[in-house]
Amino acid sequence: MNWITKIIKAGEKIKSAIHKRASKEDIANSNWTSCCKGPILKKDLEKNLWVCPDCNKHHRINPRQRFDILFGKNNYEIFKTPIPKDDPLDWTDSKSYKDRLKSARKKTGMDCGMMVVCGTINNIKITAVASDFEFLGASMAAAEGEAFLYGVQYAIENQTPFLCISSGGGMRMMESLISLSQMTRTTLAINELKDNKLPYLVCITDPTAGGITASYAMLGDIHIAEPDALIAFAGARVIQGTVKEELPEGFQKSEYVEKTGFVDLIVERKDLSERIANLLSILLKKNSVISTEENEITEDTQSLSKIAS
């Protein structure tokens, strides 16, 4: 090998090292992430509640981060929810379902894709559930269904309102009909909440899609959404290919969904705790403007209108 060949090969190695793409694991473990203007320190983003200070993008966050924002740092009780048998159908594709669950648990530190807690906002005790998109796309399976039902049962037994922070791509088809049955189970649980006159609030976050949108995420007494959240059933390309028509720009974003009546309020993350407290104070008739039985309907409507504006 002559000296020219050595130089060329060395140059190729340097070029390859420069252009080598970082793995997802490298990015996840680094101190940086990216947004509209390029790299941004995670600690700076965290100070702003994981919202970009330049473009106002609400980055995805995990349940602990959400509950820290809502209730205060570690100021809530996390419940241990029932975990059914892993992999009931012995599913394997490119990787076994058991291995996928094992990886998701290691990555998130959660037993399933949903976390159930109880906390307090403005002296109102709340039972809440939130999904982690890092856990198999926050898809819904038997364990997540059990977590949701556990939270509802706790809310009923303790007479607390129930808050669902939705996220996920739908049902987890590694469990087939077992997964799909969670749509029915969560719907029946919500009906029990309503039979007990307990408020059911839904905060829709990016992304909420598929069977999640088709069940518990759209059954709230009030639907709140974060800005620019994807809210859909089927994907935009699937819909466009089916109807053979151009779709309105951003028609699956929370702002458009609000205009069409499926979302009541769009609330920025920094205002979420206060807005939920105000809504619950009205729904639980703890608001000072509701003074007489006679005026309840009128005052409820007026107060909710003020909050929405």
C-alpha positions in Angstrom: 0.0 0.0 0.0 1.6 3.3 -1.1 1.4 6.6 0.8 -1.4 8.0 -1.4 -3.7 5.0 -0.7 -3.0 5.4 3.0 -4.0 9.1 3.0 -7.2 8.3 1.0 -8.2 5.6 3.4 -7.5 7.8 6.4 -9.6 10.5 4.9 -12.5 8.1 4.3 -12.3 7.0 8.0 -12.4 10.6 9.2 -15.3 11.4 6.9 -17.2 8.4 8.1 -16.6 9.3 11.7 -17.9 12.9 11.2 -21.0 11.8 9.4 -21.8 8.8 11.5 -25.4 9.2 12.8 -25.9 9.1 16.6 -28.1 6.2 17.8 -31.4 6.8 19.5 -29.8 5.7 22.7 -26.9 8.2 22.3 -29.4 11.0 21.8 -31.6 9.9 24.7 -28.5 9.8 27.0 -27.1 13.1 25.9 -27.6 16.6 27.5 -29.1 17.9 24.3 -32.2 17.7 22.2 -33.4 19.7 19.2 -36.2 22.0 18.2 -36.9 24.9 15.8 -33.5 26.6 16.1 -31.4 23.5 16.4 -29.8 22.0 19.5 -31.1 23.0 22.9 -30.0 21.9 26.4 -32.4 19.6 28.0 -32.0 21.4 31.3 -33.0 24.7 29.7 -36.0 23.0 28.1 -37.0 21.5 31.5 -36.9 24.9 33.2 -39.6 25.9 30.7 -41.7 22.8 31.4 -40.4 21.1 28.3 -41.9 23.8 26.1 -39.7 25.5 23.5 -39.3 29.2 24.4 -39.0 30.1 20.7 -41.8 28.2 18.8 -43.9 27.1 21.8 -43.7 23.4 20.8 -44.9 21.2 23.7 -42.4 18.4 23.8 -43.5 14.9 24.9 -42.9 14.2 28.5 -43.4 11.1 30.7 -46.0 10.7 33.5 -43.7 11.6 36.3 -42.8 14.9 34.6 -46.5 15.6 34.0 -47.5 14.9 37.6 -44.6 17.0 38.9 -46.0 19.9 36.9 -49.6 19.4 37.9 -49.2 18.5 41.6 -45.6 19.7 42.5 -42.4 17.7 42.6 -43.1 14.2 44.0 -46.2 15.7 45.7 -48.5 12.8 44.8 -49.0 9.1 45.6 -48.2 6.5 42.9 -50.3 3.4 42.9 -49.1 -0.1 42.2 -51.7 -1.4 39.6 -52.4 -5.0 38.7 -50.3 -6.6 36.0 -51.9 -9.5 34.1 -49.9 -12.3 32.5 -47.3 -11.0 30.0 -47.8 -12.2 26.4 -51.1 -14.1 26.7 -51.0 -15.0 23.0 -47.3 -15.9 22.8 -46.7 -13.3 20.1 -43.5 -13.1 18.1 -42.7 -11.1 15.1 -39.1 -9.7 14.5 -38.8 -9.9 18.3 -40.9 -11.6 21.0 -43.5 -9.5 22.8 -42.0 -10.5 26.1 -38.7 -9.0 25.1 -40.4 -5.9 23.9 -42.1 -5.5 27.3 -38.8 -6.1 29.1 -37.1 -3.4 27.0 -40.0 -0.9 27.6 -39.9 -1.5 31.4 -36.2 -1.0 31.5 -36.4 2.1 29.4 -39.2 3.8 31.3 -39.0 2.3 34.8 -42.7 1.5 34.6 -44.5 -1.9 34.8 -47.0 -0.9 32.1 -47.6 2.1 29.9 -50.0 3.9 32.3 -49.2 5.5 35.7 -52.0 6.1 38.2 -51.6 8.6 41.0 -53.5 10.7 43.5 -52.6 14.3 44.2 -54.0 17.7 45.2 -54.5 20.9 43.2 -55.9 23.9 45.1 -57.1 21.6 47.9 -59.0 19.4 45.5 -58.0 15.8 45.7 -57.7 14.3 42.2 -57.1 10.7 40.9 -55.2 10.9 37.7 -53.8 8.6 35.0 -51.2 9.4 32.4 -49.5 7.4 29.6 -45.9 7.2 28.6 -45.3 7.2 24.8 -41.9 5.7 25.4 -43.6 2.5 26.6 -44.4 0.8 23.2 -46.0 4.0 21.9 -48.3 4.2 24.9 -50.5 1.6 23.2 -53.3 0.0 25.2 -53.2 -3.6 26.4 -54.6 -5.6 29.3 -52.2 -4.1 31.8 -53.0 -0.5 30.8 -56.7 -1.4 31.0 -56.3 -2.7 34.5 -54.4 0.5 35.5 -57.3 2.7 34.1 -59.9 0.6 35.9 -57.9 0.7 39.1 -57.8 4.5 39.0 -61.5 4.8 38.3 -62.3 2.4 41.2 -60.1 4.4 43.5 -61.8 7.6 42.4 -65.2 6.2 43.1 -64.3 4.7 46.5 -62.7 8.0 47.6 -65.2 10.3 45.8 -62.5 12.2 43.8 -62.7 13.6 40.2 -60.8 11.6 37.7 -58.2 13.2 35.3 -57.0 11.3 32.2 -53.9 12.6 30.4 -54.2 10.8 27.1 -51.4 9.8 24.7 -50.7 6.9 22.4 -51.1 5.3 19.0 -54.1 3.1 19.8 -54.5 -0.6 20.9 -51.6 -2.9 21.2 -52.3 -5.6 18.7 -49.7 -8.1 20.1 -52.7 -8.8 22.4 -55.3 -8.8 19.6 -58.9 -8.9 20.9 -57.7 -8.7 24.5 -56.3 -5.3 23.6 -59.4 -4.2 21.7 -61.6 -5.2 24.7 -60.0 -2.4 26.7 -62.0 0.1 24.7 -65.2 -1.4 26.1 -63.8 -1.8 29.6 -62.6 1.8 29.9 -65.9 3.0 28.5 -67.9 1.1 31.1 -65.6 2.3 33.8 -66.2 6.0 32.8 -70.0 5.3 32.8 -69.6 4.2 36.5 -67.8 7.4 37.2 -70.6 9.4 35.8 -73.2 7.3 37.6 -71.4 8.4 40.8 -71.6 12.1 39.7 -67.8 12.4 39.6 -66.2 14.7 37.0 -64.1 13.0 34.3 -61.6 15.4 32.7 -59.4 14.5 29.7 -56.2 16.3 28.8 -55.3 15.3 25.3 -51.6 15.4 24.5 -49.5 14.7 21.4 -50.2 12.2 19.9 -53.6 10.7 20.8 -54.8 8.4 18.1 -56.6 5.1 17.1 -58.6 3.2 19.6 -57.6 5.7 22.4 -59.4 8.5 20.5 -62.2 6.1 19.8 -62.8 5.3 23.4 -61.7 6.9 26.7 -60.0 10.0 25.3 -63.3 11.4 23.8 -65.7 10.6 26.7 -64.8 13.4 29.1 -67.1 15.9 30.6 -64.6 18.5 29.4 -61.8 17.9 26.9 -58.6 20.0 27.2 -55.8 19.7 24.7 -52.2 21.0 24.6 -51.3 23.2 21.7 -50.5 21.6 18.3 -51.3 18.1 19.7 -52.1 15.4 17.1 -55.6 14.1 17.7 -56.7 11.5 15.2 -58.2 8.1 14.6 -56.7 7.0 11.3 -53.6 8.6 9.7 -54.0 11.5 7.4 -52.6 9.6 4.4 -55.0 6.7 5.0 -57.9 9.1 5.1 -56.8 11.0 2.0 -56.3 7.8 0.2 -59.8 6.6 1.1 -61.8 9.8 0.4 -59.7 10.8 -2.6 -59.8 14.5 -1.6 -57.3 17.1 -0.3 -57.6 17.4 3.5 -57.6 20.8 5.3 -54.1 21.8 6.5 -53.6 20.8 10.1 -57.0 19.1 10.3 -55.8 16.6 13.0 -54.1 19.2 15.2 -55.8 20.3 18.4 -56.5 23.9 17.1 -58.6 22.5 14.2 -60.2 19.8 16.4 -61.3 22.6 18.8 -62.9 24.5 15.9 -64.9 21.4 15.0 -66.2 20.9 18.5 -64.3 17.8 19.7 -62.0 19.8 22.1 -63.4 22.4 24.6 -60.2 24.2 25.6 -56.6 24.5 24.4 -54.4 25.1 27.4 -50.6 25.7 27.6 -48.7 23.4 29.9 -47.8 26.3 32.3 -51.6 27.1 32.8 -52.9 23.5 33.1 -52.8 23.1 36.8 -54.7 26.4 37.5 -57.2 25.7 34.7 -58.0 22.2 36.0 -58.5 23.6 39.5 -60.9 26.2 38.3 -62.9 23.8 36.2 -63.2 21.3 39.1 -64.2 24.0 41.5 -67.2 24.7 39.3 -68.0 21.0 38.5 -67.8 20.2 42.2 -69.8 23.3 43.1 -67.0 24.7 45.2 -67.0 28.0 43.2 -68.2 31.0 45.2 -70.4 32.3 42.4 -72.6 29.2 42.7 -74.6 30.2 45.7 -78.1 28.8 45.2 -79.6 25.6 43.8 -81.8 27.8 41.6 -78.8 29.4 39.8 -76.6 26.4 39.4 -77.1 25.7 35.7 -76.8 29.4 34.7 -73.8 30.1 36.9 -72.1 26.9 35.8 -72.5 27.9 32.1 -71.3 31.5 32.7 -68.3 30.4 34.7 -67.2 27.8 32.2 -67.6 30.4 29.4 -65.3 32.7 31.4 -62.7 30.0 31.8 -62.8 29.1 28.2 -62.3 32.7 27.0 
